[in-house]
Amino acid sequence: MDVTGALDLLSLMRPANVELSAETGLRHDAAYLRIWQPARPDRWGVVCTPGDRWFALQVGGGFSLNHFEEDTDDEDVRRLLSNYVDLAVTYVRGDITAAKTGRLRSPRVTLPTNNGPVDLRMSVLAGFRAAITPSR
């Protein structure tokens, strides 16, 4: 699937929930779907992909889930993007459990799914920023 096909697919996956806002677009040769809750600006999720090779979910707080795979067939692209959009909606709605996994491990949030919990981990850079940024 190419980036135009990914954009079309993500446009079809926009959540129909009236409490959530969503937009699709192209940025740096990748299609994206951004979902957010207007009442809580810190609750957002972005699903992005160029159509194959990599798929990413990024959410507020620096947490993410990434999938890398060469030659992904169109059915797998649909499945991955659908799962990532469902995870983004779950995060934005606030159905999460935050956990710190130890001194040498990065923090994570756990999202419930029908197939069991899914962990989104904080990137090393986001963890470093959080550690040096003063609390407000």
Phi and psi in degrees as GROMACS dihedral restraints (atoms count N, CA, C in turn):
[ dihedral_restraints ]
;  ai    aj    ak    al  type     phi  dphi    fc
    3     4     5     6     1   -95.5    20    10
    4     5     6     7     1   178.8    20    10
    6     7     8     9     1   -65.4    20    10
    7     8     9    10     1   -33.7    20    10
    9    10    11    12     1   -66.2    20    10
   10    11    12    13     1   -42.0    20    10
   12    13    14    15     1   -63.6    20    10
   13    14    15    16     1   -38.6    20    10
   15    16    17    18     1   -65.3    20    10
   16    17    18    19     1   -40.9    20    10
   18    19    20    21     1   -63.1    20    10
   19    20    21    22     1   -44.3    20    10
   21    22    23    24     1   -60.6    20    10
   22    23    24    25     1   -43.6    20    10
   24    25    26    27     1   -64.7    20    10
   25    26    27    28     1   -45.6    20    10
   27    28    29    30     1   -63.3    20    10
   28    29    30    31     1   -34.8    20    10
   30    31    32    33     1   -62.0    20    10
   31    32    33    34     1   -37.7    20    10
   33    34    35    36     1   -71.5    20    10
   34    35    36    37     1   -21.5    20    10
   36    37    38    39     1   -93.0    20    10
   37    38    39    40     1     3.6    20    10
   39    40    41    42     1   -54.9    20    10
   40    41    42    43     1   133.2    20    10
   42    43    44    45     1   -66.5    20    10
   43    44    45    46     1   144.1    20    10
   45    46    47    48     1   -92.2    20    10
   46    47    48    49     1     5.4    20    10
   48    49    50    51     1   -69.8    20    10
   49    50    51    52     1   126.5    20    10
   51    52    53    54     1   -70.9    20    10
   52    53    54    55     1   -17.6    20    10
   54    55    56    57     1   -81.5    20    10
   55    56    57    58     1   -10.0    20    10
   57    58    59    60     1  -114.3    20    10
   58    59    60    61     1   147.7    20    10
   60    61    62    63     1  -111.2    20    10
   61    62    63    64     1   154.4    20    10
   63    64    65    66     1  -151.1    20    10
   64    65    66    67     1   151.1    20    10
   66    67    68    69     1  -146.2    20    10
   67    68    69    70     1   150.3    20    10
   69    70    71    72     1  -118.8    20    10
   70    71    72    73     1   160.4    20    10
   72    73    74    75     1  -178.7    20    10
   73    74    75    76     1  -174.9    20    10
   75    76    77    78     1  -120.4    20    10
   76    77    78    79     1   138.0    20    10
   78    79    80    81     1  -151.9    20    10
   79    80    81    82     1   128.9    20    10
   81    82    83    84     1    50.3    20    10
   82    83    84    85     1    50.1    20    10
   84    85    86    87     1    61.2    20    10
   85    86    87    88     1    27.5    20    10
   87    88    89    90     1  -135.7    20    10
   88    89    90    91     1   144.0    20    10
   90    91    92    93     1   -86.3    20    10
   91    92    93    94     1   146.6    20    10
   93    94    95    96     1  -140.2    20    10
   94    95    96    97     1   154.4    20    10
   96    97    98    99     1  -126.1    20    10
   97    98    99   100     1   118.1    20    10
   99   100   101   102     1  -106.5    20    10
  100   101   102   103     1   130.4    20    10
  102   103   104   105     1  -123.1    20    10
  103   104   105   106     1   135.9    20    10
  105   106   107   108     1  -149.2    20    10
  106   107   108   109     1   165.8    20    10
  108   109   110   111     1  -110.6    20    10
  109   110   111   112     1   109.5    20    10
  111   112   113   114     1   -55.5    20    10
  112   113   114   115     1   -32.6    20    10
  114   115   116   117     1   -72.7    20    10
  115   116   117   118     1   -19.7    20    10
  117   118   119   120     1  -135.9    20    10
  118   119   120   121     1    90.2    20    10
  120   121   122   123     1   -61.3    20    10
  121   122   123   124     1   -19.2    20    10
  123   124   125   126     1   -78.7    20    10
  124   125   126   127     1    -8.7    20    10
  126   127   128   129     1   -99.8    20    10
  127   128   129   130     1   100.1    20    10
  129   130   131   132     1  -147.1    20    10
  130   131   132   133     1   157.9    20    10
  132   133   134   135     1  -146.1    20    10
  133   134   135   136     1   143.6    20    10
  135   136   137   138     1  -129.5    20    10
  136   137   138   139     1   125.7    20    10
  138   139   140   141     1  -106.0    20    10
  139   140   141   142     1   128.8    20    10
  141   142   143   144     1  -143.8    20    10
  142   143   144   145     1   153.0    20    10
  144   145   146   147     1  -167.1    20    10
  145   146   147   148     1   152.2    20    10
  147   148   149   150     1   -84.8    20    10
  148   149   150   151     1     0.3    20    10
  150   151   152   153     1   115.5    20    10
  151   152   153   154     1   -26.4    20    10
  153   154   155   156     1  -161.4    20    10
  154   155   156   157     1   180.0    20    10
  156   157   158   159     1    76.9    20    10
  157   158   159   160     1   -50.0    20    10
  159   160   161   162     1  -146.0    20    10
  160   161   162   163     1   150.2    20    10
  162   163   164   165     1  -138.9    20    10
  163   164   165   166     1   134.9    20    10
  165   166   167   168     1  -136.8    20    10
  166   167   168   169     1   143.2    20    10
  168   169   170   171     1  -122.1    20    10
  169   170   171   172     1   123.7    20    10
  171   172   173   174     1  -123.5    20    10
  172   173   174   175     1   137.9    20    10
  174   175   176   177     1  -131.2    20    10
  175   176   177   178     1   166.4    20    10
  177   178   179   180     1   -53.6    20    10
  178   179   180   181     1   146.2    20    10
  180   181   182   183     1    92.5    20    10
  181   182   183   184     1     0.1    20    10
  183   184   185   186     1    86.1    20    10
  184   185   186   187     1    15.3    20    10
  186   187   188   189     1   -92.9    20    10
  187   188   189   190     1   147.6    20    10
  189   190   191   192     1  -154.0    20    10
  190   191   192   193     1   164.2    20    10
  192   193   194   195     1  -139.0    20    10
  193   194   195   196     1   126.9    20    10
  195   196   197   198     1  -126.2    20    10
  196   197   198   199     1   146.3    20    10
  198   199   200   201     1  -133.6    20    10
  199   200   201   202     1   128.9    20    10
  201   202   203   204     1  -120.7    20    10
  202   203   204   205     1   129.1    20    10
  204   205   206   207     1  -161.2    20    10
  205   206   207   208     1   129.0    20    10
  207   208   209   210     1   -80.1    20    10
  208   209   210   211     1   149.2    20    10
  210   211   212   213     1    52.7    20    10
  211   212   213   214     1    52.1    20    10
  213   214   215   216     1   -76.5    20    10
  214   215   216   217     1   124.6    20    10
  216   217   218   219     1   -75.0    20    10
  217   218   219   220     1   161.8    20    10
  219   220   221   222     1   -59.8    20    10
  220   221   222   223     1   -36.5    20    10
  222   223   224   225     1   -65.7    20    10
  223   224   225   226     1   -40.2    20    10
  225   226   227   228     1   -66.8    20    10
  226   227   228   229     1   -36.0    20    10
  228   229   230   231     1   -61.1    20    10
  229   230   231   232     1   -47.0    20    10
  231   232   233   234     1   -59.0    20    10
  232   233   234   235     1   -44.7    20    10
  234   235   236   237     1   -64.1    20    10
  235   236   237   238     1   -47.5    20    10
  237   238   239   240     1   -61.5    20    10
  238   239   240   241     1   -47.2    20    10
  240   241   242   243     1   -65.5    20    10
  241   242   243   244     1   -39.5    20    10
  243   244   245   246     1   -61.0    20    10
  244   245   246   247     1   -45.1    20    10
  246   247   248   249     1   -62.7    20    10
  247   248   249   250     1   -43.0    20    10
  249   250   251   252     1   -67.4    20    10
  250   251   252   253     1   -38.1    20    10
  252   253   254   255     1   -64.9    20    10
  253   254   255   256     1   -43.0    20    10
  255   256   257   258     1   -59.5    20    10
  256   257   258   259     1   -41.8    20    10
  258   259   260   261     1   -64.8    20    10
  259   260   261   262     1   -40.7    20    10
  261   262   263   264     1   -61.7    20    10
  262   263   264   265     1   -44.4    20    10
  264   265   266   267     1   -62.9    20    10
  265   266   267   268     1   -42.3    20    10
  267   268   269   270     1   -59.5    20    10
  268   269   270   271     1   -45.2    20    10
  270   271   272   273     1   -63.3    20    10
  271   272   273   274     1   -48.0    20    10
  273   274   275   276     1   -62.8    20    10
  274   275   276   277     1   -35.7    20    10
  276   277   278   279     1   -74.0    20    10
  277   278   279   280     1   -14.0    20    10
  279   280   281   282     1    95.7    20    10
  280   281   282   283     1    12.5    20    10
  282   283   284   285     1   -85.2    20    10
  283   284   285   286     1    69.4    20    10
  285   286   287   288     1  -133.6    20    10
  286   287   288   289     1   160.2    20    10
  288   289   290   291     1  -125.7    20    10
  289   290   291   292     1   121.8    20    10
  291   292   293   294     1   -89.6    20    10
  292   293   294   295     1   142.0    20    10
  294   295   296   297     1  -147.5    20    10
  295   296   297   298     1   141.2    20    10
  297   298   299   300     1  -103.0    20    10
  298   299   300   301     1   130.0    20    10
  300   301   302   303     1   -98.6    20    10
  301   302   303   304     1    13.2    20    10
  303   304   305   306     1   126.5    20    10
  304   305   306   307     1   173.3    20    10
  306   307   308   309     1   -64.1    20    10
  307   308   309   310     1   -39.6    20    10
  309   310   311   312     1  -102.2    20    10
  310   311   312   313     1     3.8    20    10
  312   313   314   315     1  -110.5    20    10
  313   314   315   316     1   150.9    20    10
  315   316   317   318     1   -77.4    20    10
  316   317   318   319     1   151.4    20    10
  318   319   320   321     1   -62.5    20    10
  319   320   321   322     1   161.3    20    10
  321   322   323   324     1  -147.3    20    10
  322   323   324   325     1   161.2    20    10
  324   325   326   327     1  -120.1    20    10
  325   326   327   328     1   144.6    20    10
  327   328   329   330     1  -112.3    20    10
  328   329   330   331     1   129.0    20    10
  330   331   332   333     1  -110.6    20    10
  331   332   333   334     1   131.5    20    10
  333   334   335   336     1   -76.9    20    10
  334   335   336   337     1   141.3    20    10
  336   337   338   339     1  -137.5    20    10
  337   338   339   340     1   170.4    20    10
  339   340   341   342     1   -65.4    20    10
  340   341   342   343     1   -21.8    20    10
  342   343   344   345     1  -101.6    20    10
  343   344   345   346     1    17.1    20    10
  345   346   347   348     1   104.9    20    10
  346   347   348   349     1   171.9    20    10
  348   349   350   351     1   -70.1    20    10
  349   350   351   352     1   148.5    20    10
  351   352   353   354     1  -123.7    20    10
  352   353   354   355     1   129.7    20    10
  354   355   356   357     1   -95.6    20    10
  355   356   357   358     1   132.9    20    10
  357   358   359   360     1  -109.3    20    10
  358   359   360   361     1   126.6    20    10
  360   361   362   363     1  -101.4    20    10
  361   362   363   364     1   151.3    20    10
  363   364   365   366     1   -81.8    20    10
  364   365   366   367     1   136.1    20    10
  366   367   368   369     1   -67.3    20    10
  367   368   369   370     1   158.0    20    10
  369   370   371   372     1   -59.9    20    10
  370   371   372   373     1   -42.8    20    10
  372   373   374   375     1   -63.5    20    10
  373   374   375   376     1   -44.3    20    10
  375   376   377   378     1   -64.6    20    10
  376   377   378   379     1   -38.0    20    10
  378   379   380   381     1   -63.8    20    10
  379   380   381   382     1   -41.0    20    10
  381   382   383   384     1   -64.1    20    10
  382   383   384   385     1   -45.2    20    10
  384   385   386   387     1   -59.6    20    10
  385   386   387   388     1   -43.3    20    10
  387   388   389   390     1   -63.3    20    10
  388   389   390   391     1   -35.1    20    10
  390   391   392   393     1   -72.0    20    10
  391   392   393   394     1   -31.8    20    10
  393   394   395   396     1   -99.1    20    10
  394   395   396   397     1   -12.3    20    10
  396   397   398   399     1   -83.4    20    10
  397   398   399   400     1   126.5    20    10
  399   400   401   402     1   -65.6    20    10
  400   401   402   403     1   144.6    20    10
  402   403   404   405     1   -71.5    20    10
  403   404   405   406     1   148.7    20    10
